[in-house]
Every structure is written in structure tokens, then in C-alpha cells.
Amino acid sequence: MASTTLSQQPDSSPPPWWKFGYVWLILAGPIVVIFAGFYTLWLAIKTPDPVISADYYRQGIEINKTLVDKTLLPALNGRNHAATPPVDQPAPR
């Protein structure tokens, strides 16, 4: 029976780091995030935010008043008058 010593073992240096699959699996997440960040930056530069009018808030209030005035929101009216006695409820339009 032959015994092997350290001097008789073949010189087996480990392979370089890029030859291991787990290294690429670990690096894949940050690499994808970096590419997604650059894509988001490109998208933000390519499509700037639209300019809105100076009185956008007033226009929104007017739209909501129009919807309520035309009774397009029956749930709102029903909720407000659900506990009101029938004699005190407003006449239907």
C-alpha cells in the first residue's frame, strides 16, 4: 500500500472565480438593478412630465361640483340621506 505525501499530490490550483456558477447567480441581482436604474433614468429623461395649467386645483373643484350637481354620484346622496326621516328628505329630481 502506497501512501501519498504532500509532495506527491498533483498541483491542483482552484479555478478562477468567474468559473463558478454561484458567483454569477449572486452578481446577477445587483447587475439587473443597475441596468433597471439606467433604463428608468433614460425613460425619465425621454418623457418629461407634462405641463399643467396654473389653476389645475380650481378646475378639479369645478369638475367635482358638476358631478355632484348632476347627481352622477347617487351613492353620495343616498349616504347623506339614509338616516334622514322621509318627511325631511328632499324631493327627487
Backbone hydrogen bonds, N-H to C=O, Kabsch-Sander energy under -0.5 kcal/mol:
donor,donor_aa,acceptor,acceptor_aa,energy
8,Q,5,T,-0.9
9,Q,5,T,-0.7
9,Q,6,L,-0.5
12,S,10,P,-1.1
13,S,11,D,-0.7
19,K,16,P,-1.7
20,F,17,W,-1.4
24,W,20,F,-1.0
25,L,21,G,-1.8
26,I,22,Y,-2.3
27,L,23,V,-2.3
28,A,24,W,-1.4
29,G,25,L,-0.6
31,I,27,L,-1.9
32,V,28,A,-2.4
33,V,29,G,-2.1
34,I,30,P,-2.2
35,F,31,I,-2.1
36,A,32,V,-2.5
37,G,33,V,-2.2
38,F,34,I,-2.1
39,Y,35,F,-2.2
40,T,36,A,-2.3
41,L,37,G,-2.2
42,W,38,F,-2.5
43,L,39,Y,-2.5
44,A,40,T,-2.3
45,I,41,L,-2.1
46,K,42,W,-2.4
47,T,43,L,-2.1
56,Y,53,S,-1.1
59,Q,55,D,-2.1
60,G,56,Y,-1.9
61,I,57,Y,-2.0
62,E,58,R,-2.3
63,I,59,Q,-2.1
64,N,60,G,-2.2
65,K,61,I,-2.4
66,T,62,E,-2.2
67,L,63,I,-2.1
68,V,64,N,-2.2
69,D,65,K,-2.8
70,K,66,T,-2.0
71,T,68,V,-1.4
72,L,67,L,-2.4
76,L,73,L,-0.5
77,N,73,L,-1.5
78,G,74,P,-2.8
79,R,75,A,-2.4
80,N,76,L,-2.0
81,H,77,N,-1.4
82,A,79,R,-0.7
88,D,85,P,-1.3
89,Q,85,P,-0.8
89,Q,86,P,-0.6
